[in-house]
Amino acid sequence: MDRPISEMNTKELFCALTGEYGVVKQAYVQKVFRKYKALHGEYADLAEMVKAALSGELGDLDEE
């Protein structure tokens, strides 16, 4: 899949999360998933979580 994460829908993001599109995309979506949960105390739609990360709402994804 050559499509950027920012253009993926929820189904594609789930596939990325499971590693279907490679370890780099998988690691990124996992970081977004964990950081969103840490900041908001709950999960949201994967597309919403990625949008929050891309907008800077989640801050630096490398900081735990």
PyMOL Python script that loads the backbone (N, CA, C, O; Angstrom):
from pymol import cmd

cmd.read_pdbstr("""\
ATOM      1  N   MET A   1       0.858  -1.173   0.000  1.00  0.00           N
ATOM      2  CA  MET A   1       0.000   0.000   0.000  1.00  0.00           C
ATOM      3  C   MET A   1       0.900   1.230   0.000  1.00  0.00           C
ATOM      4  O   MET A   1       1.678   1.440   0.930  1.00  0.00           O
ATOM      5  N   ASP A   2       0.791   2.016  -1.019  1.00  0.00           N
ATOM      6  CA  ASP A   2       1.593   3.232  -1.128  1.00  0.00           C
ATOM      7  C   ASP A   2       0.838   4.467  -0.633  1.00  0.00           C
ATOM      8  O   ASP A   2       1.386   5.569  -0.617  1.00  0.00           O
ATOM      9  N   ARG A   3      -0.378   4.284  -0.245  1.00  0.00           N
ATOM     10  CA  ARG A   3      -1.212   5.395   0.198  1.00  0.00           C
ATOM     11  C   ARG A   3      -0.723   5.902   1.553  1.00  0.00           C
ATOM     12  O   ARG A   3      -0.439   5.104   2.446  1.00  0.00           O
ATOM     13  N   PRO A   4      -0.623   7.231   1.715  1.00  0.00           N
ATOM     14  CA  PRO A   4      -0.186   7.771   3.014  1.00  0.00           C
ATOM     15  C   PRO A   4      -1.215   7.499   4.115  1.00  0.00           C
ATOM     16  O   PRO A   4      -2.413   7.397   3.851  1.00  0.00           O
ATOM     17  N   ILE A   5      -0.737   7.386   5.319  1.00  0.00           N
ATOM     18  CA  ILE A   5      -1.614   7.130   6.457  1.00  0.00           C
ATOM     19  C   ILE A   5      -2.685   8.212   6.581  1.00  0.00           C
ATOM     20  O   ILE A   5      -3.819   7.922   6.964  1.00  0.00           O
ATOM     21  N   SER A   6      -2.333   9.445   6.262  1.00  0.00           N
ATOM     22  CA  SER A   6      -3.286  10.556   6.382  1.00  0.00           C
ATOM     23  C   SER A   6      -4.489  10.407   5.459  1.00  0.00           C
ATOM     24  O   SER A   6      -5.511  11.057   5.678  1.00  0.00           O
ATOM     25  N   GLU A   7      -4.393   9.574   4.441  1.00  0.00           N
ATOM     26  CA  GLU A   7      -5.483   9.380   3.490  1.00  0.00           C
ATOM     27  C   GLU A   7      -6.216   8.053   3.690  1.00  0.00           C
ATOM     28  O   GLU A   7      -7.152   7.750   2.950  1.00  0.00           O
ATOM     29  N   MET A   8      -5.808   7.268   4.672  1.00  0.00           N
ATOM     30  CA  MET A   8      -6.434   5.962   4.899  1.00  0.00           C
ATOM     31  C   MET A   8      -7.736   6.098   5.672  1.00  0.00           C
ATOM     32  O   MET A   8      -7.892   6.982   6.515  1.00  0.00           O
ATOM     33  N   ASN A   9      -8.668   5.199   5.365  1.00  0.00           N
ATOM     34  CA  ASN A   9      -9.912   5.145   6.137  1.00  0.00           C
ATOM     35  C   ASN A   9      -9.691   4.201   7.328  1.00  0.00           C
ATOM     36  O   ASN A   9      -8.610   3.635   7.491  1.00  0.00           O
ATOM     37  N   THR A  10     -10.711   4.045   8.136  1.00  0.00           N
ATOM     38  CA  THR A  10     -10.586   3.249   9.354  1.00  0.00           C
ATOM     39  C   THR A  10     -10.223   1.796   9.064  1.00  0.00           C
ATOM     40  O   THR A  10      -9.416   1.204   9.780  1.00  0.00           O
ATOM     41  N   LYS A  11     -10.807   1.226   8.030  1.00  0.00           N
ATOM     42  CA  LYS A  11     -10.507  -0.170   7.687  1.00  0.00           C
ATOM     43  C   LYS A  11      -9.036  -0.308   7.295  1.00  0.00           C
ATOM     44  O   LYS A  11      -8.370  -1.246   7.732  1.00  0.00           O
ATOM     45  N   GLU A  12      -8.525   0.605   6.485  1.00  0.00           N
ATOM     46  CA  GLU A  12      -7.129   0.567   6.078  1.00  0.00           C
ATOM     47  C   GLU A  12      -6.205   0.804   7.268  1.00  0.00           C
ATOM     48  O   GLU A  12      -5.150   0.178   7.365  1.00  0.00           O
ATOM     49  N   LEU A  13      -6.588   1.698   8.171  1.00  0.00           N
ATOM     50  CA  LEU A  13      -5.778   1.959   9.360  1.00  0.00           C
ATOM     51  C   LEU A  13      -5.721   0.731  10.259  1.00  0.00           C
ATOM     52  O   LEU A  13      -4.689   0.456  10.870  1.00  0.00           O
ATOM     53  N   PHE A  14      -6.818  -0.003  10.340  1.00  0.00           N
ATOM     54  CA  PHE A  14      -6.807  -1.237  11.117  1.00  0.00           C
ATOM     55  C   PHE A  14      -5.835  -2.237  10.496  1.00  0.00           C
ATOM     56  O   PHE A  14      -5.088  -2.909  11.207  1.00  0.00           O
ATOM     57  N   CYS A  15      -5.850  -2.332   9.172  1.00  0.00           N
ATOM     58  CA  CYS A  15      -4.908  -3.224   8.480  1.00  0.00           C
ATOM     59  C   CYS A  15      -3.468  -2.788   8.754  1.00  0.00           C
ATOM     60  O   CYS A  15      -2.589  -3.626   8.959  1.00  0.00           O
ATOM     61  N   ALA A  16      -3.232  -1.485   8.757  1.00  0.00           N
ATOM     62  CA  ALA A  16      -1.892  -0.977   9.076  1.00  0.00           C
ATOM     63  C   ALA A  16      -1.520  -1.353  10.504  1.00  0.00           C
ATOM     64  O   ALA A  16      -0.386  -1.752  10.768  1.00  0.00           O
ATOM     65  N   LEU A  17      -2.465  -1.228  11.420  1.00  0.00           N
ATOM     66  CA  LEU A  17      -2.233  -1.557  12.821  1.00  0.00           C
ATOM     67  C   LEU A  17      -1.853  -3.024  13.005  1.00  0.00           C
ATOM     68  O   LEU A  17      -1.079  -3.363  13.901  1.00  0.00           O
ATOM     69  N   THR A  18      -2.392  -3.880  12.166  1.00  0.00           N
ATOM     70  CA  THR A  18      -2.083  -5.312  12.269  1.00  0.00           C
ATOM     71  C   THR A  18      -0.824  -5.702  11.505  1.00  0.00           C
ATOM     72  O   THR A  18      -0.400  -6.857  11.553  1.00  0.00           O
ATOM     73  N   GLY A  19      -0.228  -4.745  10.803  1.00  0.00           N
ATOM     74  CA  GLY A  19       1.034  -5.014  10.121  1.00  0.00           C
ATOM     75  C   GLY A  19       0.915  -5.359   8.658  1.00  0.00           C
ATOM     76  O   GLY A  19       1.920  -5.686   8.026  1.00  0.00           O
ATOM     77  N   GLU A  20      -0.268  -5.299   8.102  1.00  0.00           N
ATOM     78  CA  GLU A  20      -0.468  -5.682   6.701  1.00  0.00           C
ATOM     79  C   GLU A  20       0.313  -4.799   5.725  1.00  0.00           C
ATOM     80  O   GLU A  20       0.694  -5.256   4.648  1.00  0.00           O
ATOM     81  N   TYR A  21       0.552  -3.550   6.092  1.00  0.00           N
ATOM     82  CA  TYR A  21       1.241  -2.622   5.194  1.00  0.00           C
ATOM     83  C   TYR A  21       2.692  -2.376   5.604  1.00  0.00           C
ATOM     84  O   TYR A  21       3.314  -1.415   5.152  1.00  0.00           O
ATOM     85  N   GLY A  22       3.221  -3.231   6.446  1.00  0.00           N
ATOM     86  CA  GLY A  22       4.617  -3.130   6.850  1.00  0.00           C
ATOM     87  C   GLY A  22       4.776  -2.619   8.273  1.00  0.00           C
ATOM     88  O   GLY A  22       3.851  -2.073   8.874  1.00  0.00           O
ATOM     89  N   VAL A  23       5.979  -2.816   8.785  1.00  0.00           N
ATOM     90  CA  VAL A  23       6.241  -2.496  10.185  1.00  0.00           C
ATOM     91  C   VAL A  23       6.319  -0.999  10.468  1.00  0.00           C
ATOM     92  O   VAL A  23       6.040  -0.578  11.590  1.00  0.00           O
ATOM     93  N   VAL A  24       6.688  -0.192   9.489  1.00  0.00           N
ATOM     94  CA  VAL A  24       6.793   1.247   9.723  1.00  0.00           C
ATOM     95  C   VAL A  24       5.406   1.846   9.949  1.00  0.00           C
ATOM     96  O   VAL A  24       5.192   2.587  10.908  1.00  0.00           O
ATOM     97  N   LYS A  25       4.475   1.523   9.068  1.00  0.00           N
ATOM     98  CA  LYS A  25       3.110   2.025   9.237  1.00  0.00           C
ATOM     99  C   LYS A  25       2.471   1.423  10.487  1.00  0.00           C
ATOM    100  O   LYS A  25       1.718   2.096  11.190  1.00  0.00           O
ATOM    101  N   GLN A  26       2.769   0.169  10.756  1.00  0.00           N
ATOM    102  CA  GLN A  26       2.236  -0.470  11.950  1.00  0.00           C
ATOM    103  C   GLN A  26       2.721   0.247  13.207  1.00  0.00           C
ATOM    104  O   GLN A  26       1.926   0.538  14.101  1.00  0.00           O
ATOM    105  N   ALA A  27       3.998   0.528  13.278  1.00  0.00           N
ATOM    106  CA  ALA A  27       4.559   1.194  14.460  1.00  0.00           C
ATOM    107  C   ALA A  27       3.964   2.589  14.639  1.00  0.00           C
ATOM    108  O   ALA A  27       3.685   3.001  15.765  1.00  0.00           O
ATOM    109  N   TYR A  28       3.770   3.314  13.547  1.00  0.00           N
ATOM    110  CA  TYR A  28       3.207   4.662  13.642  1.00  0.00           C
ATOM    111  C   TYR A  28       1.779   4.614  14.191  1.00  0.00           C
ATOM    112  O   TYR A  28       1.438   5.356  15.112  1.00  0.00           O
ATOM    113  N   VAL A  29       0.949   3.740  13.623  1.00  0.00           N
ATOM    114  CA  VAL A  29      -0.444   3.658  14.083  1.00  0.00           C
ATOM    115  C   VAL A  29      -0.494   3.174  15.533  1.00  0.00           C
ATOM    116  O   VAL A  29      -1.352   3.621  16.294  1.00  0.00           O
ATOM    117  N   GLN A  30       0.398   2.278  15.928  1.00  0.00           N
ATOM    118  CA  GLN A  30       0.439   1.829  17.321  1.00  0.00           C
ATOM    119  C   GLN A  30       0.788   2.982  18.259  1.00  0.00           C
ATOM    120  O   GLN A  30       0.197   3.112  19.331  1.00  0.00           O
ATOM    121  N   LYS A  31       1.741   3.815  17.859  1.00  0.00           N
ATOM    122  CA  LYS A  31       2.109   4.973  18.688  1.00  0.00           C
ATOM    123  C   LYS A  31       0.934   5.928  18.828  1.00  0.00           C
ATOM    124  O   LYS A  31       0.645   6.415  19.921  1.00  0.00           O
ATOM    125  N   VAL A  32       0.260   6.192  17.718  1.00  0.00           N
ATOM    126  CA  VAL A  32      -0.910   7.075  17.749  1.00  0.00           C
ATOM    127  C   VAL A  32      -1.969   6.489  18.682  1.00  0.00           C
ATOM    128  O   VAL A  32      -2.531   7.202  19.513  1.00  0.00           O
ATOM    129  N   PHE A  33      -2.235   5.209  18.545  1.00  0.00           N
ATOM    130  CA  PHE A  33      -3.228   4.501  19.341  1.00  0.00           C
ATOM    131  C   PHE A  33      -2.926   4.639  20.834  1.00  0.00           C
ATOM    132  O   PHE A  33      -3.807   4.981  21.623  1.00  0.00           O
ATOM    133  N   ARG A  34      -1.683   4.371  21.212  1.00  0.00           N
ATOM    134  CA  ARG A  34      -1.290   4.436  22.629  1.00  0.00           C
ATOM    135  C   ARG A  34      -1.313   5.864  23.166  1.00  0.00           C
ATOM    136  O   ARG A  34      -1.788   6.106  24.276  1.00  0.00           O
ATOM    137  N   LYS A  35      -0.804   6.800  22.384  1.00  0.00           N
ATOM    138  CA  LYS A  35      -0.732   8.193  22.829  1.00  0.00           C
ATOM    139  C   LYS A  35      -2.131   8.778  22.988  1.00  0.00           C
ATOM    140  O   LYS A  35      -2.397   9.494  23.954  1.00  0.00           O
ATOM    141  N   TYR A  36      -3.023   8.480  22.052  1.00  0.00           N
ATOM    142  CA  TYR A  36      -4.399   8.981  22.138  1.00  0.00           C
ATOM    143  C   TYR A  36      -5.062   8.461  23.411  1.00  0.00           C
ATOM    144  O   TYR A  36      -5.712   9.219  24.132  1.00  0.00           O
ATOM    145  N   LYS A  37      -4.898   7.172  23.685  1.00  0.00           N
ATOM    146  CA  LYS A  37      -5.484   6.571  24.891  1.00  0.00           C
ATOM    147  C   LYS A  37      -4.908   7.214  26.151  1.00  0.00           C
ATOM    148  O   LYS A  37      -5.644   7.483  27.100  1.00  0.00           O
ATOM    149  N   ALA A  38      -3.610   7.460  26.165  1.00  0.00           N
ATOM    150  CA  ALA A  38      -2.969   8.066  27.335  1.00  0.00           C
ATOM    151  C   ALA A  38      -3.478   9.481  27.586  1.00  0.00           C
ATOM    152  O   ALA A  38      -3.659   9.881  28.736  1.00  0.00           O
ATOM    153  N   LEU A  39      -3.707  10.230  26.531  1.00  0.00           N
ATOM    154  CA  LEU A  39      -4.145  11.627  26.691  1.00  0.00           C
ATOM    155  C   LEU A  39      -5.643  11.779  26.905  1.00  0.00           C
ATOM    156  O   LEU A  39      -6.080  12.691  27.608  1.00  0.00           O
ATOM    157  N   HIS A  40      -6.428  10.904  26.310  1.00  0.00           N
ATOM    158  CA  HIS A  40      -7.888  11.053  26.358  1.00  0.00           C
ATOM    159  C   HIS A  40      -8.575  10.048  27.273  1.00  0.00           C
ATOM    160  O   HIS A  40      -9.756  10.207  27.584  1.00  0.00           O
ATOM    161  N   GLY A  41      -7.863   9.025  27.704  1.00  0.00           N
ATOM    162  CA  GLY A  41      -8.452   8.039  28.604  1.00  0.00           C
ATOM    163  C   GLY A  41      -9.401   7.071  27.941  1.00  0.00           C
ATOM    164  O   GLY A  41      -9.993   6.226  28.613  1.00  0.00           O
ATOM    165  N   GLU A  42      -9.558   7.179  26.631  1.00  0.00           N
ATOM    166  CA  GLU A  42     -10.425   6.274  25.891  1.00  0.00           C
ATOM    167  C   GLU A  42      -9.986   6.247  24.439  1.00  0.00           C
ATOM    168  O   GLU A  42      -9.188   7.077  24.002  1.00  0.00           O
ATOM    169  N   TYR A  43     -10.507   5.300  23.709  1.00  0.00           N
ATOM    170  CA  TYR A  43     -10.185   5.186  22.291  1.00  0.00           C
ATOM    171  C   TYR A  43     -11.249   5.874  21.461  1.00  0.00           C
ATOM    172  O   TYR A  43     -12.353   6.142  21.935  1.00  0.00           O
ATOM    173  N   ALA A  44     -10.903   6.152  20.228  1.00  0.00           N
ATOM    174  CA  ALA A  44     -11.835   6.740  19.271  1.00  0.00           C
ATOM    175  C   ALA A  44     -11.684   5.970  17.964  1.00  0.00           C
ATOM    176  O   ALA A  44     -10.924   5.005  17.888  1.00  0.00           O
ATOM    177  N   ASP A  45     -12.393   6.389  16.965  1.00  0.00           N
ATOM    178  CA  ASP A  45     -12.226   5.840  15.632  1.00  0.00           C
ATOM    179  C   ASP A  45     -10.765   6.022  15.212  1.00  0.00           C
ATOM    180  O   ASP A  45     -10.184   7.076  15.472  1.00  0.00           O
ATOM    181  N   LEU A  46     -10.168   5.031  14.575  1.00  0.00           N
ATOM    182  CA  LEU A  46      -8.758   5.118  14.195  1.00  0.00           C
ATOM    183  C   LEU A  46      -8.476   6.339  13.330  1.00  0.00           C
ATOM    184  O   LEU A  46      -7.439   6.983  13.495  1.00  0.00           O
ATOM    185  N   ALA A  47      -9.374   6.668  12.416  1.00  0.00           N
ATOM    186  CA  ALA A  47      -9.172   7.843  11.559  1.00  0.00           C
ATOM    187  C   ALA A  47      -9.145   9.119  12.400  1.00  0.00           C
ATOM    188  O   ALA A  47      -8.360  10.027  12.125  1.00  0.00           O
ATOM    189  N   GLU A  48      -9.985   9.190  13.408  1.00  0.00           N
ATOM    190  CA  GLU A  48     -10.010  10.352  14.300  1.00  0.00           C
ATOM    191  C   GLU A  48      -8.709  10.459  15.096  1.00  0.00           C
ATOM    192  O   GLU A  48      -8.190  11.557  15.297  1.00  0.00           O
ATOM    193  N   MET A  49      -8.190   9.330  15.543  1.00  0.00           N
ATOM    194  CA  MET A  49      -6.943   9.332  16.297  1.00  0.00           C
ATOM    195  C   MET A  49      -5.775   9.787  15.418  1.00  0.00           C
ATOM    196  O   MET A  49      -4.919  10.547  15.873  1.00  0.00           O
ATOM    197  N   VAL A  50      -5.735   9.331  14.174  1.00  0.00           N
ATOM    198  CA  VAL A  50      -4.667   9.736  13.262  1.00  0.00           C
ATOM    199  C   VAL A  50      -4.778  11.222  12.947  1.00  0.00           C
ATOM    200  O   VAL A  50      -3.762  11.915  12.887  1.00  0.00           O
ATOM    201  N   LYS A  51      -5.991  11.721  12.747  1.00  0.00           N
ATOM    202  CA  LYS A  51      -6.180  13.162  12.498  1.00  0.00           C
ATOM    203  C   LYS A  51      -5.673  13.981  13.678  1.00  0.00           C
ATOM    204  O   LYS A  51      -5.059  15.032  13.491  1.00  0.00           O
ATOM    205  N   ALA A  52      -5.927  13.507  14.885  1.00  0.00           N
ATOM    206  CA  ALA A  52      -5.446  14.206  16.082  1.00  0.00           C
ATOM    207  C   ALA A  52      -3.925  14.234  16.104  1.00  0.00           C
ATOM    208  O   ALA A  52      -3.327  15.248  16.466  1.00  0.00           O
ATOM    209  N   ALA A  53      -3.300  13.135  15.723  1.00  0.00           N
ATOM    210  CA  ALA A  53      -1.833  13.082  15.694  1.00  0.00           C
ATOM    211  C   ALA A  53      -1.278  14.019  14.638  1.00  0.00           C
ATOM    212  O   ALA A  53      -0.307  14.734  14.888  1.00  0.00           O
ATOM    213  N   LEU A  54      -1.885  14.022  13.463  1.00  0.00           N
ATOM    214  CA  LEU A  54      -1.402  14.859  12.372  1.00  0.00           C
ATOM    215  C   LEU A  54      -1.601  16.346  12.651  1.00  0.00           C
ATOM    216  O   LEU A  54      -0.835  17.177  12.162  1.00  0.00           O
ATOM    217  N   SER A  55      -2.612  16.682  13.424  1.00  0.00           N
ATOM    218  CA  SER A  55      -2.866  18.088  13.756  1.00  0.00           C
ATOM    219  C   SER A  55      -1.952  18.593  14.868  1.00  0.00           C
ATOM    220  O   SER A  55      -1.896  19.793  15.135  1.00  0.00           O
ATOM    221  N   GLY A  56      -1.236  17.673  15.515  1.00  0.00           N
ATOM    222  CA  GLY A  56      -0.349  18.048  16.609  1.00  0.00           C
ATOM    223  C   GLY A  56      -0.995  17.949  17.974  1.00  0.00           C
ATOM    224  O   GLY A  56      -0.354  18.223  18.988  1.00  0.00           O
ATOM    225  N   GLU A  57      -2.256  17.561  18.010  1.00  0.00           N
ATOM    226  CA  GLU A  57      -2.995  17.456  19.272  1.00  0.00           C
ATOM    227  C   GLU A  57      -2.357  16.471  20.242  1.00  0.00           C
ATOM    228  O   GLU A  57      -2.467  16.644  21.456  1.00  0.00           O
ATOM    229  N   LEU A  58      -1.695  15.447  19.728  1.00  0.00           N
ATOM    230  CA  LEU A  58      -1.095  14.428  20.577  1.00  0.00           C
ATOM    231  C   LEU A  58       0.340  14.745  20.965  1.00  0.00           C
ATOM    232  O   LEU A  58       0.956  14.009  21.736  1.00  0.00           O
ATOM    233  N   GLY A  59       0.870  15.830  20.440  1.00  0.00           N
ATOM    234  CA  GLY A  59       2.235  16.211  20.750  1.00  0.00           C
ATOM    235  C   GLY A  59       3.245  15.297  20.070  1.00  0.00           C
ATOM    236  O   GLY A  59       2.955  14.700  19.034  1.00  0.00           O
ATOM    237  N   ASP A  60       4.412  15.192  20.649  1.00  0.00           N
ATOM    238  CA  ASP A  60       5.473  14.356  20.104  1.00  0.00           C
ATOM    239  C   ASP A  60       5.161  12.899  20.386  1.00  0.00           C
ATOM    240  O   ASP A  60       5.037  12.501  21.544  1.00  0.00           O
ATOM    241  N   LEU A  61       5.036  12.111  19.348  1.00  0.00           N
ATOM    242  CA  LEU A  61       4.686  10.700  19.519  1.00  0.00           C
ATOM    243  C   LEU A  61       5.828   9.885  20.113  1.00  0.00           C
ATOM    244  O   LEU A  61       5.603   8.778  20.604  1.00  0.00           O
ATOM    245  N   ASP A  62       7.035  10.408  20.077  1.00  0.00           N
ATOM    246  CA  ASP A  62       8.169   9.681  20.642  1.00  0.00           C
ATOM    247  C   ASP A  62       8.293   9.860  22.147  1.00  0.00           C
ATOM    248  O   ASP A  62       9.057   9.147  22.797  1.00  0.00           O
ATOM    249  N   GLU A  63       7.552  10.802  22.702  1.00  0.00           N
ATOM    250  CA  GLU A  63       7.563  11.011  24.158  1.00  0.00           C
ATOM    251  C   GLU A  63       6.489  10.138  24.774  1.00  0.00           C
ATOM    252  O   GLU A  63       5.354  10.119  24.298  1.00  0.00           O
ATOM    253  N   GLU A  64       6.827   9.435  25.798  1.00  0.00           N
ATOM    254  CA  GLU A  64       5.858   8.578  26.490  1.00  0.00           C
ATOM    255  C   GLU A  64       5.371   9.237  27.738  1.00  0.00           C
ATOM    256  O   GLU A  64       4.549   8.668  28.456  1.00  0.00           O
TER     257      GLU A  64
END
""", "prot")
cmd.dss("prot")
cmd.show_as("cartoon", "prot")
cmd.util.cbc("prot")
cmd.orient("prot")
